[in-house]
C-alpha cells in the first residue's frame, strides 16, 4: 500500500484527522471570564493587599500568597537526557491486517487509525540549549491504542552507544558538561566524552552516525526514526517474530553542514521546533512510513552478530523493511508544558501483541524510565493520570492513592483474588480479556550468573566500518571534519591518541586523516576488522527530496528598483504555488517585501536568488544603517558555501561573481529573466538540497 510522497494538507481550523478529541475535556478557555483563585473564588490579583496605600503588605492576603506560591512551583525537574524537545499530535494508519504476526489491535485492521503523540529531542543539552547542536536526536512515539498506550522510545540513529544499561550513567556523566564549570553545553567536544568513547568501543557505531549529517538534521521533519532494540511481534496463538522498527521520513532526508549548524544556533536557537510548528500550522503535515524488519526467532545469530546487541543494524540487504503503516502529524500542541513537557514516555508501555527481547540495554530501560518519571512527577506514581499520559482505554486495577490522585476508586476490595467484588478487576491473559502475555518462546535454561558481556557482542568495529564504507566521499569527509573539530577541543593528547587507535581498527585511512589534523602519528594498519562491505540508505543525503513544500527561498531585491520588486514578486508567486515559503528581502519592509536584510541570514533559507537591479547592494562601497556591513553579499556567499542552490537573474549574475560565487558549477542557476526554465531548474536545485561537490576532499 503506497503512502505517497506528497505531504498531506488540512484546514488549519477544525478537527484534525485521527483526533478523537480526548484532550478537549481538559482545555481551559478564559474568554469572557473573570479571574479566580485555583479554588474558584473570583478575585483581583493585580495588586497585593496593604495596610494603607503606602503601608506594609498583609500576611492574610491569600490572593498574593497563592499566586506567588503557584508561580514558585511551576517548574518540574527537566529530563536528565532529552530535555530539549518539541512534539505534535497526529495519527497512525495501518496499511493492512497484520494479525497473522501480532495481536496488537492497532495493527489488526486495514486503514485503522490510532491517535499518536510524537516528541523529538536532542539528548545531551539542557532544556534551554540550541536545537542545532550536534547530537543523537530522540524520536519518542506514543500510540493511544484502544487496548492501552504503546510507546516506542527511539532515536534518529538505529544504534546506541552502549550495550548494557548499567553503563548509561557513565555515558551521560561523560558527555554532559564539566561538573566544575558546566561547559560545554550540548556538546561532546571535550575530554570526558572522548575519553569514554575511546575506552568503550561499543560507542563507535553510534558515534560515526552522529558525526555524519545525522547529527545535524535540517529539521525534525527530515530525519528518520528507529526503535533501536530488537522487539517481538506475538500473534494470538503465541507465535512470535523478532522485529526492528523503522520510521522513514516521507519528506526525504536532509542535513545541515557543521558551519551552517553553528551559525544557525546563533541566529535561531529554536530552529527545529519552530520549523515543525510552522509546517503543521500551514497544513504541511509531516509523515513517516512505519516499517519492520521481521526475523525468525532462530535467526538471532544468523547475520554475523547478535540481534540482542543494540549497537548493530541488520542490513536491509539481509532483511528488507516491510511497510506496515504510516504516521502523520497534523496538530500542534496547545500548551507546551501541559503536553510536551509533561509527556512521560516509557519503553515498558506495551500492549498485547508486542513483547521485549533480552537486549540488556532494553531491559534496564524498562526500569529506568518509570523511575525517572517518578522523579519528574515529584515522587508521585500518578503521572499516568496527567491528560497527555492518560490512555484512551479504561483503566481498572488495584493501585491506590499517591499524591495528586485524580480518580475516585469505588472498589472496596482492592486486592486479588477477591470475592467481595466478584473477582473484579479480573486478570487478563492470553486467552481471557485480551490481555498482554509474554511470548511463549521466551524460556530460559539453567545458567550460571555472570557479570560480563556476551562473547557475541564483542565485535565493535565491523559495523562502524560498514557505515563508513556506505557513505559518499563527501559524507566521509564531513565525518572526518567533525571528528577533527571535536578532537581539536580535547586537551588530553592521551585521549586523542586512544581515539585514533580505535579509528584505526575501523579504517586506517580515516585514522591517518584525523591524526594528521591533530599533529599526531597514526599507528600502522590494524586490519582484523577491515572489509569492503556496504549497505543501503544510511547516509544523510540520499537523493532528491520529493517536494520543495516548506523549504525556504530567499529572494534578494531592492526598494530602489521597481523591476527588482516586480521580479521578486513573480518568483515568490511561483515558489509559493509549489508549497515553499518565499521571502522577498529588501532594505525595508514595504509592499512586496516581507523580510529585511537586517533580520536575514543564509541559515534561514534553503536557497537564495538575486534579482536584477540589486548591484548597489553588493558594491564594495555599499554601506547602510539598515543592515550590518556586507549583509546582502554575506547571505549569498554563505548560502553558496553551505552547499545550497544559488540563482541570479540579469545583472544579478554580476553580483554573484563579485561576492566570489563560482557561477559555472552545479547548483548555480543563471538567467536573463525569471522564465519558466529558470524557476523549474531552481526547483530541482532545491530538491537536490545540498551540492556536495562544493566541499573539498582530502
Secondary structure, 3 states (H helix, E strand, C coil): CCCCCCCECCCCCCCCCCCCCHHHHHCCCCCCCCCECCCCCECCCCCCCECCCCCCECCCCHHHHHHHHHHHCCCCCCCCCCCCEEEEEEEEEECCCCCCCCCCHHHCCCCCEEEEEEEEEECCCCCCCCCCCCCCEEEEEEEEECCEEEEEEEECCCCCCCCCHHHHHHHHHHHCCCCCCCCCCCCCCCHHHHHHHHHCHHHHHHHHHHHCHHHHECCHHHCCEECCCCEEEECCCCCEEEEEEEEEECCCCCECCHHHHHHHHHHCCCHHHHHHHHHHHCCCECEEEEEEEEECHHHCCCCCCCCCCCCCCCCCCCCCCEEEEEEEEEEECCCHHHHHHCCCCCCCCCCCCEECCCCHHHHHHHHHHHHHHHHHCCCCHHHHHCHHHCCCCCCCCCCCCCCCCCCCCCCCCCCCCCCCCCCCCCCCCCCCCCCCCCCCCCCCCCCCCCCCCCHHHCCCCHHHHHHHHCCCHHHHHHHHHHHHHHHHCCCCHHHHHHHHHHHHHHCHHHHHHHHHHHCCCCCCCCHHHCCCCCCCCCCCCCCCCCCCCCCEEEEECCCCCHHHHHHHHHHHHHHHHCCCEEEEEECCCECCECEECCCCCHHHCCEEEECCCCHHHHCCCCCCCCCCCCHHHHHHHHHHHCCCEEEEECCHHHHHHHCCCCCCCCCEEEECCCCHHHHHHHHHHHHHCCCHHHCCCC
